[in-house]
Amino acid sequence: WSRLRRWLEEKRCDGVTDIRAYLDAHPEELTSVMRQIRVRGVNPAITRLVGQDGVKQAIDQDAAYGITLESMAPYVLQELIGIWESTGPIADDFVLARSNGAEFWTRLEAAEIEEGSIPGVDRVIVATDVTELKKTQAELGEQLRSKDEFIAAVSHELRTPLTSVLGFAELMQQDVEELTTGQHEMLEQIASQAGEMAHIVEDLLVAARAEIGAIIIKPETFALTPAVEQAVADVDSDFPIFADADLLVRGDRVRTIQIIRNLATNAHRYGGDQRSAHVIGNGAYAVVEVRDNGAGIPPEEHERVFEPYTRAHDRPGMTASVG
């Protein structure tokens, strides 16, 4: 790499301050620099990887080591930037192309040779074929996308009948005089359970959309305290709220209610017998805190509970969190 270092020093003397921007503006110079690299030797594994019959063909300059110069450009560019910024050799995955046009994924890792060499001049480059790994990752990614799209589709289809059930239950509750006490209690249970199911479906729909990058945020200016009141009322009618003042905030009101409702639900289910919500003005921001006197989440579960469909308890009959 001695020639590359000399070339970089020349560019510094010429007043170049950003080597990446310079090479973006002068791509032909990158090709010229790449042709200055000399390979002193390779092992048999490299000859097989690049599709050459022997060492000589694999390291021949005109054959580009069995790999096209164009496909090596991203790797060499990163190495040049590493030398320029003194960050050292890099390790990353690149798509390379053989002379016959076949492409393959390779993990390239470089290390400087210090013994018997001028530091930074000689390097050992380890190439690992990760084509199958990348294929597997792509297949898993596609499966995850399909799963998320399926959840989004099912959740969307469930919203309509649930809305009807909830709406009719609430409508029937208005005719209290014509209902017996038992019928009124049953209707309350229907409305309550349908409402909870609607919230779960909405959470699933939002989670699925977030995974595929399709979630929509609609910012607006709204009063925060009424939004908090609506969120906790869906969970527990006896959920104290303490507010500093009538704060106006800007954000997505629906998503804000959804987040606070999830926090209130957790407090209601696992938080002990003392629960409350607090709306606090904090300069240019507003803070909503949901407090309880429960045992809390074990330290070893702090990171894991933010993963979708994960819970940090073993209480039977309680559904896991959507996320």
N, C-alpha and C positions, 0 to 999 in steps of 0.2 A: 504493500500500500504506500510505499515511499513516493511514488510518482503522484499519487492522489494528494498526499500531504503537501508536496511542493506546489501542485496546481492550486490547492486551496490557499496556501500562503500568498501565491501570486495574486489571487483574487482579493485577498485582504489588502495587499499593497495597492491594488487598483481602486480601492474604496468601496468594495462590496461589503455590505453589512448584513444582508439577509440572503444566505446561499439558496434557500428554498425558492424564494421569489426570483432570484437571478436565474436559476435553472428552469423555472417555469417559463420565464421570458426567453430563454435560450436553450431549448430542448436538444438542439444539435450538439451542444457542448457536453451534455451528459453522455451521449453515445460516444463521443470522442474520448471522454474520461474513462469510460468502461473498457475501451480497447487498450488502455494502458495497464490494466490489471494483468498480472502474470501468475499462472497457476504452476507451482513447482511439482506437484504430484497429487495423485488421487488413489484411493483404494478400490478394490474390485467392486465393492458395493455401489460406489458412485457410477461406475461404468454401466452397471445394470440399471440403476435408477434413471440415467439419462438416455438409455437405449443405444449405447455404443458398444462395439465389439471389443475394444481394448482401451488401455490407458491412453495411448497416443491419440486416438480419435476423440476421447473424452476431453482431453485438455488442449486439443488443437485450437489455436486462436480463430482460424477461419471458420471452423465448425462451431464456434462459440461454446465449446465444451459439451457439445451435444444439445445445448439449450440455446434458444434464440436470444440475442442481445436484448431485443425489445422486452421480453418477458422478465429479464433480470433487472430492468431499469428501476422498478419500485424498491427492490432490495438495496441496490447500489446507492440510490438516492437517500434512503434512511441511514446507510452507513456513512455517507458523506456528511449528512446533518449531524450524526453522532460525533464524528471527528471535529467538525466545525464548532459544535457546542460543548465539546469535551465530555460527552455523556458516556463514551465508551461503546463497545460493540453492542449490537442489537440482537434480539431473538424475536422472530415473528413468523407468521404464515404467509406464504405468497403462492400465487398461481403462476407456474412456469410453463413454457411451451418448448417441446423438443423440436429438433430440426424437421421432423416429419409432420409437424403441426399438432401433435397430440399434446393436450394440456394435462397437468397434474398439480395437486396441492403439495407443497413442500414446506416444512418448518426449518428455517435456516437460523442457526445459532453460531455466532463467531466468538473466538477468544484470541486475545493477543498472545504471541509467543515472546516471552521476555528473555529466556536463557539463550545466550549466543546470538542475539539479534538486537537490533536497535528497536527500542520500545515503539510499538505502533506501526512498524514497517511490515512485519510478517504476522499472518493470522491463520488460525485453523478454523475452517468452516465445516460444521456438522450439518448434513442435510438429512431430514427424516421425511419419508413419504407418508403424508397424512391424508391422502385422497379418500381412503375408505372411511376414516374418522369424519371428514367433512361431509361425506355422503350420508353417514348415519346421523350427524347433527342436523342436516337439512331435512331428512325424513322425520326426525323427532319434532323439528320445528313445524313441519307441515301438519303432523298429527295434532300438535297442540293448537295450531290455528283452526283445524277442523273441529276440535273439541270445543273451542271457544265460540266458534260460529254456530255450532249445534246448540250450546247452552243459550246463546243469545236468541236463536230462533225459537226454541222451546219456551223460554221465558216470555218472549213477546206474545206467543200464542196463548199463554196462560193468563195474560193480563186481562183480556176481554171477558172471559167467563167469571173471573174473580171479581172484576169490577161490577158485573151484574149481580152476583151473589151479595156482595157488600151493599150495593145500592138498594136492592129490594129488602134486605134485612133492616137497613136503617129506615126505609120507608114504612115498613110494617110496624116498627117500634113507635111510630108517631100515633098509631091507634091504640094507645095504652088502655083506654077505657074498655075496649072490646077484648082484651087479652086477660087470661088468668095469670096469676103470679108465676106459675110454672112455665107458661108459654112465653111470658116476658123474659124470664131468666134464660130460656133456651134461645130466644132471639138475640139477647145480649151476647150469649156464647157464640152464636153463629157469626154475628158482626165482628166480635173480637177476634175470633180465629181466622175469619176471612181477611180482616185487616192485617193480621200478623203474616198470613200467607202472602198477601199482596206486597208487604214490605220485603219478605224473603225473595220473592220473584224479582222485585226491583233491584235488590242488592245483587242477585245473580246476573241480571241484565247489565248492570253497570260494571261488574267485575269482568264479564266476558267482553264487553266493549273496550274496557281499559286494556285488556290483554292484546287485542288486535288493533289498538290505537284508534278506535272509532268513538271514544267517549266525547260527548259534546258539552262544553261549558258555556253557560249563558249568564254573563255577569249583569248585575242590576244593583241599584241602590235600594236597600230595604231596612226595616227596623229589626234589630237583632233579637230583642227580648221576646216579641211575639213569635218569632221563628223558633226560639228555644222552648217557649211554652207549648207550641204545637208539637214539637219533637218529643218532649217528655210526656205529654198528655196521651200520645199513642202507646206509651209503655206503662205508665202508672199515674193514676189520677192524684195520688198523694205523693208527689215528688216536688219538694220545696224548691223555689227558684229565688235567688237573691241577685238583684241587678243594681248596678251603680246609678244608671240613668237610662233614658230612652236613647240608645245609641243607634245611629244610622251607619251602616257599613255597605261596602260594595263587594259583591261576589255572586256566586250562583246560589240563590236561596234554596232551591230544591236539594242540591248536593249538601249544603250546609245542614239542613234539617235531617237529611239522611245520615250524615256523620254523627251528629249529636244524638239522634235516635239510637244508633248502634252503641254509642258509649253509655247511654242511659239504660239500654237493654242489658248490657254487661253488668252495670252496677245493680240493676234490679235482680238479676239472676244470681250473681256471685258476690255481691258487694256488702253483705251484712245487712243490719237493720237500720243503718243511718245513711241516707242518700240525699244528695242535693246538687243543684246546678247553680253556677255562679257566672254572671255576666259582668266582666270587669273592663273598664276603659283603661287603656295603656298608651297614652299619647296619641299617635297617629293610628294605633291599632286597637282592636278589641279582642279580648280573650274570653273564651268560654271554658269553664272547668266543670267537670262532672266528678264529684267527690263521693267516697263511700268509706266505710270502716271495715271492709272485707280483708281477708288474709293477704290479698295481693297476688301477683304473678311471681312464681319462683324465678330467681335470677337466671337460671339456666334456660328458661323459656322466653326471656325478653325478646330475643331476635326472632325466634321461631313463630311467635304468635302473629307476626305481621305477614306470614305466608298465607296464601288463600286456603280456605277450608281447613284451618288448623285451630285447635283449641288447647288450652293448657290445664284442662281439668278432666276428671273421669266421672263426672256426675251423670248417672244414667238418665235418659229421657230428654237431655238437652242437645239440641242440634249444634254442630260445629259452626264456627264463624265463617261467613262467606269471604271476608277479607277486609 
